[in-house]
């Protein structure tokens, strides 16, 4: 079975999806991405350009 780029989930830690220069990491494991996002106060985006973890929302919910 041949893998496509959508088969592999990469979680990117950035300020915004289109702000490539702000990226502080890319992770295969979501929990690792969360730890990096907490430290850098950034969001996490998936392969489909969706924000899957938002730093400000997590702060407002008392989870950070």
C-alpha positions as CSV (number, residue, x, y, z in Angstrom):
1,X,0.0,0.0,0.0
2,X,1.4,3.3,-1.0
3,X,1.2,6.2,1.5
4,X,0.2,9.7,0.6
5,X,1.0,12.9,2.4
6,X,-2.5,12.8,4.0
7,X,-1.9,9.4,5.5
8,X,0.8,10.7,7.8
9,X,-0.5,13.1,10.4
10,X,1.9,15.9,11.3
11,X,1.0,18.4,13.9
12,X,2.6,21.8,13.3
13,X,3.1,24.3,16.1
14,X,2.7,27.8,14.8
15,X,1.1,31.2,15.4
16,X,-1.2,30.7,12.4
17,X,-1.3,28.1,9.6
18,X,-0.1,30.5,7.0
19,X,2.7,31.9,9.2
20,X,5.4,29.4,8.2
21,X,8.2,31.3,9.8
22,X,6.6,31.1,13.2
23,X,6.7,27.3,13.3
24,X,8.5,26.0,16.3
25,X,8.1,22.3,15.6
26,X,6.4,19.5,13.7
27,X,5.3,16.3,15.5
28,X,3.9,12.9,14.7
29,X,2.7,12.6,18.3
30,X,-0.1,15.0,19.4
31,X,0.9,15.0,23.0
32,X,4.4,16.1,22.1
33,X,3.0,18.9,20.0
34,X,0.8,20.1,22.9
35,X,3.9,20.3,25.2
36,X,5.7,22.4,22.6
37,X,2.7,24.6,22.0
38,X,2.3,25.3,25.7
39,X,6.0,26.3,26.0
40,X,5.9,28.5,22.9
41,X,2.3,29.8,23.5
42,X,1.3,28.8,19.9
43,X,-1.5,26.8,18.3
44,X,-1.4,23.3,16.7
45,X,-2.5,22.7,13.1
46,X,-3.1,19.4,11.3
47,X,-2.5,18.4,7.7
48,X,-5.8,19.8,6.6
49,X,-4.8,23.3,7.9
50,X,-7.3,23.0,10.8
51,X,-6.4,24.4,14.2
52,X,-6.7,21.4,16.5
53,X,-5.4,23.0,19.6
54,X,-5.7,26.7,20.4
55,X,-3.4,28.2,23.0
56,X,-5.8,31.1,24.0
57,X,-8.8,28.8,24.3
58,X,-6.9,26.4,26.5
59,X,-5.8,29.3,28.7
60,X,-9.4,30.6,29.0
61,X,-10.5,27.1,29.9
62,X,-7.8,26.9,32.6
63,X,-6.0,24.0,30.9
64,X,-2.6,25.7,30.5
